[in-house]
Amino acid sequence: MGEKDSNRFYGYKHWTLEEVQRCFYVGKGQKDRPFHRKSRNHKWKAIAKRLGCRVEVCIGPILHEKVLLWETFNIIEENTYTNNFHYNDDFDIGCNFSYGGIGPIGWTVTEETRKKMSIAATGKKQSEEHKRNNKASNSIAQKKAWEKPGRKERQSEAVSGIKSGRHHSVNCYTKSFKYIATYPCITDAEKQTNACHSHIRQVCLGNRPYAKGYIWRYVEDCDPNTHVPHNGHFIHEHHVVHCSICHKTGHRRTNCPNKS
């Protein structure tokens, strides 16, 4: 298979950032593996996100055989082995699903071996039994997802076009504050005017003056009869153009009549 680089291994532990820190993972690896957050199991990622993660490199560099023994001993010592895959159990935060002492880490695959593996995998097809098992597994997963509470109702609303509470109707105005139209949601306004969806939203929130040359406001922020915004303002004060020469509003210094 290749040659084994057997004297550059480290043993490490991962601790939570709680007031009373707890060890939730014991591992081994080379180089900066102790600090990697990728290639971790789903429970490790959930625990690290919820409780934080402090890395402690305990031993190394040492031989591969020695780090295997260290890993097994410390998984038992810190009680991080578990067969509980649920990540929301605060009483069982262990993320080691085995007692360690195994793994192909440290083996360097030669170019010749890589070519052999590539040739062996080329044109390889799954057996009919494998395809049936995959299809059955996917069907079960889809059925469970459909049976989740509220899933059918949300799907029906989406198909029938019923807007959820997250959609806001918006009013569109010219720069001279003349009402143009009302759109049932920002997506429809984007399609009709070619204005950017996020820009329309930012204008409605008061973070931008215009989007595609129009002023936008949420319908609930406007009078239902006159379409005038309740606050009476279309543009926030910090969006008003000021001239640094004559200190008047309405133009910039490049267009100032007093510019010498």
N, C-alpha and C positions, 0 to 999 in steps of 0.2 A: 504493500500500500504506500509506503513512504518511510521517511525517517522521522523519528520522534525527538522533538526538542524538549528534553525532559527536565531541564534545570532552571526554568524561568516561570514557575507557577506561583501564584499568590492565593492565600486563603483570606476571605473577607466576610464581613457581616453587615447586614443592613438593619438599621434601627429606626424606629419612629421618632418623631420630633415632639412627642407628648411631654407633659411635665415629668412623668415617670416613664422614661423611654423603654421600649420593648423591642427585642430582636425578632424580626419576622422573616429573615432569610439568611441562610448560610450558603456560601458558594465558593467556587474556585475559578481561576482564569488566568489568562496571560495579559501582559501589557496593561491597558486601561479598562479591561473588562469589568472590574469592580464598580466603575462609575457609569457604565452603560445603562441606559433606560430602555433601549430597544431590545428586542428578542427576549422579553420577559413574559411570563405567563399572565393570564388575564387577572388573576387574583393579586399578583405582585403589583401590577399597574394600578389597580383600584386602591390598594392599601397605601401605596406611595403617594397617590393623588390626595387621598383623604387625610392621612396622618403624617405625611411628609417622609423624607428619607435621609438618614445620615449614614455615610459610608465609613466603615472602619476596616482598614487593611490590617489584618492581624499577624500574618506570617508570610515570609517569602523574600526573595525568590528561593524556592526549594525544588527538590525533585518531584516529578509527577506522582510517583508511588507514595511519597510522604504526604503530599497535599491531599491525596485521596483518603488516607487514614485520618488526617486532620479534619477533613470535611465531614466524614461519617461521625466521628466522635463529637464534633460541635453541633451537628444537627440534633443529636440525642441530648447533648448538654443544654442547649438553648430551647429545646422542645419546639422546634420549628417544623417538624414533619407533620403532615396532615393529609387526610383523605377527604377533607371538607373543601369543596370547590367554591362554596358561597363566600363572596367577598364582603358581605354586610354583617358578618358575625364578629362583634367586637371582642368576644371571648376566645376566638380562634383566628388569629391573624397570621398563622404560619403559612409560608408559601413554598415550602419544600415538599414536593409530591413524591419524593423517594428519599432513601437514607444516604444518597450520595455514593461516592466510591466508584462511579461509572462514568462513561462519556468518552467521545473520541477526541477531546480537546488535546492539542499538542501534536497531532499528526499532520504532516505536510504532504499534500497530494502532489505527486510529480506530474509533469506535463504529459508524459506517456500514459499515466493512469487516467488523466482527464480526457484524453482522446479516446481511450477505450470505453469510458463511461458514456461519452457523447455518442459513439458509434452504436453502443448497445441500446441507448434510449431512442435513437433515430427510427422513426416508423413504427414504434411500439404502440400497440392498440390495447385498450382495456378489454377485458373479457366480458362476455354477455352477463355473467353473474355479477361482476363488479358494477356494470352499468345499471343493472336492476337494483342492486343495493343502494347505489347513489340516488336513483330516482325515488326509491321508497323513503330514504332519509330526508330528501328534500320535500317530499309530500307531507311527511309528518311535521317537519318544521313549519311549512306554510300553513298547515291546519292549526297548529298551536298559535301561530301569530294571528290568524283570523279569529280565533276564539278569545283573544284578549278583550277585556271589557271596553266597550265604546268603539271598537274597531269598525264594526259594521255600520254604526251610525255615522262615523267620520267619513267612511268610504261613500256612503249614500249621499251625504251632503256634497262631497266633492264632485260626484257624478251628476247630480241634479243641478249643480251650479249655485247652491245656497252658500252665501258668504258666511264665514265664521266670524267670531268677534274680533279677530286680529285684522280684518280688512276694514279700511276707512274710506268712505266716500270723500272726494276732494273737489273743491271749487277752483276754477281757473280764471285768472284776471289778467288784463293787459297791464303794462307798466304805468298807464295812466289811471289805474284802478277801476277799469271798466269790466264788469262781469261778462264772462264768455260762456262758460258751460259748467255743468256738474258731471263728474264721472263716478261710477259706482265703486271704483277702487283705483289705487295707484297704477296697477298693472294695465287697466284699460286706458288710463290717461297716458301712460307711456306709449301704448300702441297707437293711440290717436294723434299724439303730438310729437312723437319721437324724442321726447324728453327722457333723460336718464331717471330710472326708478329711484335710486338713492338720492339724486339731486332734488326730486320732487319732495321726498320725505324730509330732507334737510331744510327746504324752504318752509314746509309746514311747521317744522319745529323751531323756525326762526334762526337757523344757523347759516342760511344762505339768502341772498336777496332775490335771486331769480333762478329759474331752471328753463332752459330753451327760450329765454326771453319772456317768460310768463311768471306771474306771481301765483302761488298756490296756498290754499288753506284747507284744513279739514272741515267738513261740513258741520260737525258738531261745535266748531269754534265760530260759526257764523250764524247770523239771523236767518231763520228758514224762509222768510218772506223777501227780505231785501238783499240777502246774501252778503251783507256787510259783516266783517269780522267783529266779534263782541268787544275786542280790545280797541277797535278803532284804528289800529296801526297795521300797515302792510309790511313795513320795513323797520327793523330795529335800529336804534340810534347809531350803533357801531357800524351799520352798513351805509349810513349817509356819507356821501362823498364830500370831503373838505379840501379846501385849497390852502396850502401852506404859505402862500404869498399874501393874499388879501384876507385870509381867514374867513371866507364865506363858503357857504355850501352850494352844491349844484354843479361844481366843476372842479377839475384837478388843476394843479399848478401848470401843467403843459398847455392848458387851454385858457389860462388866466389872461384877461385883457390888460392887467397891470404888469404883465411880465415884460421886462426890459430886453 
